[in-house]
Amino acid sequence: MIEQEAKWLRAENAQLRQEVVSLTAKVKLLLEQLSKPVIKKDSHNSSLPPSSDIYRPAKTKSLRLKSDKKGGGQPGYEGTTLAMQAVPDKIIDLKSEYCQNCGASLSGSTYTLRAKRQVVEIPPILPIYEEYRQYSCTCRECQAGSRFSTWVLIALFNMAVRWSRLYLIFLCINIFHLCVFKTCLLKYFLCSFRREQ
């Protein structure tokens, strides 16, 4: 009886050793796979939809605080709208020429105004062309030809006025930025001076 039990234990021991060897091989294989760098698949490098991305960028959150009120206009609030002009620049009458029911002509019928709407059209910006004309004439006294000689100067003066406006705008912007820079620099030095003390 002891021999049978010993025989059975040896067989079980051999079987367990084989399982240990096979499991050790599987563990080595899995460790090798884990040591390799794995590219995680997402919607950028595969055909997966963007909704399946694990590391999605966070949605931007509103800075408004939560409120018990519903969205939109609140009760008692009187809204404002663009007022209609009493006398518009152009009036377009929309009148039907045929009956929508039977198709008969409506010429000669009296129409009543049902509704009106106004559309604001902003005209395109058009360039202004200035033409300077130089005239000449003959003097009655000395018969010499005379002409306006400073017309080029007038054109250049007008152009200089326009450029000086642009330069002043540019100068004001630069002065503002310089003031901001100096303020930041002064704050930096004051903070570093306070730290040293």
C-alpha positions as CSV (number, residue, x, y, z in Angstrom):
1,M,0.0,0.0,0.0
2,I,2.8,2.4,0.8
3,E,4.4,1.5,-2.6
4,Q,1.3,2.3,-4.4
5,E,1.0,5.6,-2.6
6,A,4.7,6.4,-3.3
7,K,4.1,5.5,-7.0
8,W,1.1,7.7,-7.2
9,L,3.0,10.6,-5.5
10,R,5.9,10.2,-7.9
11,A,3.5,10.4,-10.9
12,E,1.8,13.5,-9.5
13,N,5.2,15.1,-8.8
14,A,6.3,14.5,-12.4
15,Q,3.0,16.0,-13.7
16,L,3.4,19.1,-11.4
17,R,7.0,19.5,-12.6
18,Q,5.8,19.6,-16.2
19,E,3.2,22.2,-15.3
20,V,5.8,24.3,-13.6
21,V,8.0,24.2,-16.6
22,S,5.2,25.1,-19.0
23,L,4.0,27.9,-16.7
24,T,7.6,29.3,-16.3
25,A,7.9,29.4,-20.1
26,K,4.6,31.3,-20.4
27,V,5.7,33.8,-17.7
28,K,9.0,34.4,-19.5
29,L,7.0,35.0,-22.8
30,L,4.7,37.5,-21.0
31,L,7.6,39.3,-19.4
32,E,9.3,39.7,-22.8
33,Q,6.1,41.1,-24.2
34,L,5.8,43.6,-21.3
35,S,9.4,44.8,-21.7
36,K,8.7,45.8,-25.3
37,P,7.5,49.3,-25.8
38,V,3.8,49.2,-26.7
39,I,2.2,52.0,-28.7
40,K,-1.2,52.5,-27.2
41,K,-3.9,52.7,-29.9
42,D,-6.2,55.7,-30.1
43,S,-8.0,57.6,-32.8
44,H,-4.7,59.1,-34.1
45,N,-2.9,55.9,-34.9
46,S,-5.7,53.4,-35.6
47,S,-9.2,53.3,-37.0
48,L,-10.7,53.6,-33.5
49,P,-13.2,56.5,-33.1
50,P,-12.2,59.5,-31.0
51,S,-14.8,58.7,-28.4
52,S,-12.8,55.6,-27.5
53,D,-9.7,57.6,-26.6
54,I,-8.7,57.0,-23.0
55,Y,-6.5,60.1,-22.7
56,R,-8.8,62.6,-24.2
57,P,-8.1,66.3,-23.6
58,A,-10.2,67.7,-20.8
59,K,-13.2,69.8,-21.9
60,T,-13.0,73.5,-21.2
61,K,-15.1,74.3,-18.2
62,S,-17.2,77.5,-17.8
63,L,-16.0,80.0,-15.3
64,R,-19.5,80.8,-14.3
65,L,-20.8,79.6,-11.0
66,K,-23.7,77.2,-10.8
67,S,-27.1,78.9,-10.4
68,D,-30.6,77.8,-9.7
69,K,-31.9,80.0,-12.5
70,K,-32.7,78.5,-16.0
71,G,-30.7,79.7,-19.0
72,G,-31.9,82.5,-21.2
73,G,-33.9,85.6,-20.3
74,Q,-35.2,85.8,-16.8
75,P,-38.8,86.7,-15.9
76,G,-39.3,90.5,-15.7
77,Y,-36.3,91.3,-17.9
78,E,-37.2,93.5,-20.8
79,G,-35.0,92.8,-23.8
80,T,-33.7,95.3,-26.2
81,T,-33.7,95.0,-30.0
82,L,-32.5,97.0,-32.9
83,A,-35.0,99.7,-33.5
84,M,-36.6,100.1,-36.9
85,Q,-36.0,103.3,-38.8
86,A,-39.1,105.5,-39.3
87,V,-37.9,106.4,-42.8
88,P,-35.8,103.7,-44.4
89,D,-33.5,104.5,-47.3
90,K,-35.2,101.9,-49.6
91,I,-38.6,100.3,-49.5
92,I,-39.3,97.1,-51.4
93,D,-43.0,96.1,-51.6
94,L,-43.5,92.3,-51.7
95,K,-46.9,91.8,-53.4
96,S,-48.2,88.5,-54.8
97,E,-49.3,88.7,-58.4
98,Y,-51.4,85.5,-58.4
99,C,-53.8,83.9,-55.9
100,Q,-52.1,81.1,-53.9
101,N,-55.4,79.2,-53.8
102,C,-56.8,79.3,-57.3
103,G,-54.0,81.0,-59.3
104,A,-56.1,84.0,-60.6
105,S,-54.4,87.3,-61.3
106,L,-54.5,89.8,-58.4
107,S,-53.8,92.9,-60.5
108,G,-56.1,95.8,-59.5
109,S,-56.8,94.3,-56.1
110,T,-56.3,96.3,-52.9
111,Y,-53.4,95.1,-50.7
112,T,-53.1,95.5,-46.9
113,L,-49.8,95.6,-45.1
114,R,-49.4,92.4,-43.1
115,A,-45.8,92.7,-41.8
116,K,-42.6,94.6,-42.3
117,R,-39.0,93.8,-41.6
118,Q,-35.8,95.9,-42.0
119,V,-32.4,94.6,-43.0
120,V,-29.3,96.7,-42.3
121,E,-26.9,96.6,-45.2
122,I,-23.5,98.1,-44.6
123,P,-22.2,99.7,-47.9
124,P,-18.7,98.7,-49.1
125,I,-15.8,101.0,-48.3
126,L,-14.8,102.8,-51.4
127,P,-11.5,104.6,-52.0
128,I,-11.5,108.3,-52.5
129,Y,-9.5,109.5,-55.5
130,E,-8.2,113.0,-55.3
131,E,-7.1,114.7,-58.5
132,Y,-4.9,117.8,-58.3
133,R,-5.2,120.0,-61.4
134,Q,-2.5,122.5,-62.2
135,Y,-3.4,125.5,-64.3
136,S,-1.3,128.0,-66.1
137,C,-2.0,131.5,-67.4
138,T,-0.4,134.4,-69.0
139,C,0.2,137.6,-67.0
140,R,-1.6,140.7,-68.5
141,E,1.2,143.0,-67.4
142,C,4.4,141.3,-68.4
143,Q,3.0,138.6,-70.7
144,A,5.0,135.9,-68.8
145,G,3.6,132.4,-68.3
146,S,2.7,131.7,-64.7
147,R,1.6,128.4,-63.1
148,F,0.9,127.1,-59.6
149,S,4.3,125.7,-58.7
150,T,3.6,124.1,-55.3
151,W,0.9,121.5,-56.4
152,V,3.4,118.7,-55.8
153,L,4.0,120.1,-52.3
154,I,0.2,120.1,-51.6
155,A,-0.1,116.4,-52.6
156,L,3.0,115.5,-50.5
157,F,1.6,117.5,-47.6
158,N,-1.7,115.6,-47.6
159,M,0.2,112.3,-47.8
160,A,2.5,113.4,-45.0
161,V,-0.6,114.3,-42.8
162,R,-1.9,110.8,-43.4
163,W,1.4,109.2,-42.6
164,S,1.9,111.3,-39.5
165,R,-1.5,110.1,-38.2
166,L,-0.3,106.5,-38.6
167,Y,3.0,107.3,-37.0
168,L,1.3,108.9,-34.0
169,I,-0.9,105.8,-33.6
170,F,2.2,103.6,-33.8
171,L,4.1,105.9,-31.4
172,C,1.3,105.8,-28.8
173,I,1.2,102.0,-29.0
174,N,5.0,101.8,-28.5
175,I,4.9,104.2,-25.6
176,F,2.1,102.1,-23.9
177,H,4.2,99.0,-24.3
178,L,7.3,100.7,-23.0
179,C,5.4,101.9,-19.9
180,V,4.1,98.4,-19.3
181,F,7.6,97.0,-19.7
182,K,9.1,99.6,-17.3
183,T,6.4,98.9,-14.7
184,C,7.1,95.2,-14.9
185,L,10.8,95.8,-14.6
186,L,10.4,98.2,-11.7
187,K,8.2,95.6,-9.9
188,Y,10.8,92.9,-10.5
189,F,13.6,95.0,-9.0
190,L,11.5,96.0,-6.0
191,C,10.6,92.4,-5.3
192,S,14.2,91.3,-5.6
193,F,15.3,94.2,-3.4
194,R,12.8,93.2,-0.7
195,R,14.0,89.6,-0.8
196,E,17.6,90.7,-0.2
197,Q,16.6,92.6,2.9
